[in-house]
Amino acid sequence: MNTVLLTGGAGYIGSHTAVCLMRCGYGVIIADNLINSVREVIPRIEELGGRAVRFHEVDMCDERAVEELFSASPDIGSVIHFAGLKCVPESVREPLRYYQNNLGATVTLMQAMQRHGVKRLVFSSSATVYGDPETVPISETAPVGGCTNAYGRSKYISECIMQDACKADAELSVVLLRYFNPIGADESGRIGENPFGVPNNLLPYVAQVAVGRREKLFVNGNDYPTPDGTGVRDYIHVTDLARGHERALRYTEAHKGCEAINLGTGKGASVLDVVREFSNASGVDIPFEFAPRRPGDIAVCYADPRKAWELLGWKAEKDLHDMCLDTWRWQSANPNGYTD
Ligand SMILES: NC(=O)c1ccc[n+]([C@@H]2O[C@H](COP(=O)([O-])OP(=O)(O)OC[C@H]3O[C@@H](n4cnc5c(N)ncnc54)[C@H](O)[C@@H]3O)[C@@H](O)[C@H]2O)c1
């Protein structure tokens, strides 16, 4: 069996990808320090994936622990590197912690891969590497590195590290997946996004308003140059995203070198579009109030997704209604996340 190590695999995107890979016949090892996730997700991944997961509570910055993990798992054939901190405002307040964690984990992981002869890597990058884009849709040839915060820069520098490693080792195969805005949940409602504290992203916040955990939504900015004045993003269903990882893994099995690929739908939706669609899907009114723009937020961002189709044969299949319906199913069945 082909075995994949998922760093950060107990998190939101990692848990959905683990299920997708297990259903496709891959063996899955998850290494996560649970800094932004909970152990309770593991039995649910096993339930949905129909087989056992090998779970290791490991900090990917801890060289000795990572070495022990690789030594104990000689069957690792490829790695998907999700592990990282992802909160943009937090990264502005604590840049050193973000660089230490996100870059430290990347380097430690790649050194262990090198020592153990593991040559295939898929990386969770982000559309934030494009900064404030000059034009939309954004293709992979757009300028990168003009990030507006330490989180985005940690992704950009990780990409550079991986590109340099590929130049030095012709056997390496790396796919940098630049995600746009993942939302939604597995259609079973058993796993989903489970933020600690006040959600930083739109959909988890809307979902918590809908279940009564928060009073109302604050819409940051209604004076952007967009049709309704609110920010426009390319929302992508997390199970579509998970499939993209499976395709990227297959790509690394047949190609060498480093490729950056957008994972988005190619369509933009405004904050108010999302609020409206979520109300339709859930039957619950979402009270909201306009608030000032958040520093660093951009007006419009959506992908040119053609390269993913050309190289991976992948495109998004689910629409905004599916994303809202599945988020609602997860949130209403688990109003307090995995602690329910
Ligand atoms: N969700 C998004 O909107 C989005 C968009 C673009 C890119 N990404 C990237 O995708 C990846 C996964 O995102 P997610 O939404 O699933 O986030 P998440 O926080 O739910 O998952 C990340 C996981 O990594 C773990 N982790 C963090 N640092 C670690 C370390 N040093 N060692 C071991 N485990 C560690 C956390 O405990 C968590 O389980 C992240 O790298 C994130 O930056 C996410």
The ligand as an SDF file (V2000), in Angstrom:
LIG
                    3D

 44 48  0  0  0  0  0  0  0  0999 V2000
   -7.9140   27.2170    5.7610 N   0  0  0  0  0  0  0  0  0  0  0  0
   -7.4950   28.1330    4.9080 C   0  0  0  0  0  0  0  0  0  0  0  0
   -8.2070   29.1100    4.6250 O   0  0  0  0  0  0  0  0  0  0  0  0
   -6.1390   28.0100    4.2300 C   0  0  0  0  0  0  0  0  0  0  0  0
   -5.8950   28.7280    3.0510 C   0  0  0  0  0  0  0  0  0  0  0  0
   -4.6520   28.6090    2.4550 C   0  0  0  0  0  0  0  0  0  0  0  0
   -3.6670   27.7930    3.0050 C   0  0  0  0  0  0  0  0  0  0  0  0
   -3.9430   27.1180    4.1560 N   0  0  0  0  0  0  0  0  0  0  0  0
   -2.8790   26.2840    4.7290 C   0  0  0  0  0  0  0  0  0  0  0  0
   -3.2850   24.9300    4.7280 O   0  0  0  0  0  0  0  0  0  0  0  0
   -2.7600   24.2490    5.8560 C   0  0  0  0  0  0  0  0  0  0  0  0
   -3.8940   23.5770    6.6020 C   0  0  0  0  0  0  0  0  0  0  0  0
   -4.8410   24.5680    6.9520 O   0  0  0  0  0  0  0  0  0  0  0  0
   -6.0980   24.2400    7.8540 P   0  0  0  0  0  0  0  0  0  0  0  0
   -7.1480   25.2360    7.5100 O   0  0  0  0  0  0  0  0  0  0  0  0
   -6.4080   22.7990    7.8210 O   0  0  0  0  0  0  0  0  0  0  0  0
   -5.4960   24.6650    9.2820 O   0  0  0  0  0  0  0  0  0  0  0  0
   -5.5880   23.9030   10.6700 P   0  0  0  0  0  0  0  0  0  0  0  0
   -5.0400   24.8320   11.7010 O   0  0  0  0  0  0  0  0  0  0  0  0
   -6.9460   23.3520   10.8860 O   0  0  0  0  0  0  0  0  0  0  0  0
   -4.5750   22.6900   10.4400 O   0  0  0  0  0  0  0  0  0  0  0  0
   -3.1830   22.8280   10.6050 C   0  0  0  0  0  0  0  0  0  0  0  0
   -2.7260   21.7320   11.5370 C   0  0  0  0  0  0  0  0  0  0  0  0
   -1.3230   21.8430   11.7180 O   0  0  0  0  0  0  0  0  0  0  0  0
   -1.0310   21.5730   13.0810 C   0  0  0  0  0  0  0  0  0  0  0  0
    0.2700   22.1970   13.3640 N   0  0  0  0  0  0  0  0  0  0  0  0
    0.6270   23.5110   13.3640 C   0  0  0  0  0  0  0  0  0  0  0  0
    1.9310   23.6350   13.6420 N   0  0  0  0  0  0  0  0  0  0  0  0
    2.4240   22.3790   13.8090 C   0  0  0  0  0  0  0  0  0  0  0  0
    3.7050   21.8530   14.1010 C   0  0  0  0  0  0  0  0  0  0  0  0
    4.7710   22.6340   14.3260 N   0  0  0  0  0  0  0  0  0  0  0  0
    3.8460   20.5120   14.2050 N   0  0  0  0  0  0  0  0  0  0  0  0
    2.7930   19.6820   14.0070 C   0  0  0  0  0  0  0  0  0  0  0  0
    1.5590   20.1080   13.7270 N   0  0  0  0  0  0  0  0  0  0  0  0
    1.3810   21.4610   13.6190 C   0  0  0  0  0  0  0  0  0  0  0  0
   -2.2070   22.1420   13.8610 C   0  0  0  0  0  0  0  0  0  0  0  0
   -2.3710   21.5340   15.1200 O   0  0  0  0  0  0  0  0  0  0  0  0
   -3.3710   21.8220   12.9160 C   0  0  0  0  0  0  0  0  0  0  0  0
   -3.9530   20.5600   13.2280 O   0  0  0  0  0  0  0  0  0  0  0  0
   -2.0150   25.2900    6.6840 C   0  0  0  0  0  0  0  0  0  0  0  0
   -0.6530   25.2200    6.3860 O   0  0  0  0  0  0  0  0  0  0  0  0
   -2.6080   26.5940    6.1970 C   0  0  0  0  0  0  0  0  0  0  0  0
   -1.7040   27.6680    6.3400 O   0  0  0  0  0  0  0  0  0  0  0  0
   -5.1540   27.1900    4.7620 C   0  0  0  0  0  0  0  0  0  0  0  0
  1  2  1  0
  2  3  2  0
  2  4  1  0
  4  5  1  0
  4 44  2  0
  5  6  2  0
  6  7  1  0
  7  8  2  0
  8  9  1  0
  8 44  1  0
  9 10  1  0
  9 42  1  0
 10 11  1  0
 11 12  1  0
 11 40  1  0
 12 13  1  0
 13 14  1  0
 14 15  2  0
 14 16  1  0
 14 17  1  0
 17 18  1  0
 18 19  2  0
 18 20  1  0
 18 21  1  0
 21 22  1  0
 22 23  1  0
 23 24  1  0
 23 38  1  0
 24 25  1  0
 25 26  1  0
 25 36  1  0
 26 27  1  0
 26 35  1  0
 27 28  2  0
 28 29  1  0
 29 30  1  0
 29 35  2  0
 30 31  1  0
 30 32  2  0
 32 33  1  0
 33 34  2  0
 34 35  1  0
 36 37  1  0
 36 38  1  0
 38 39  1  0
 40 41  1  0
 40 42  1  0
 42 43  1  0
M  CHG  2   8   1  16  -1
M  END
$$$$
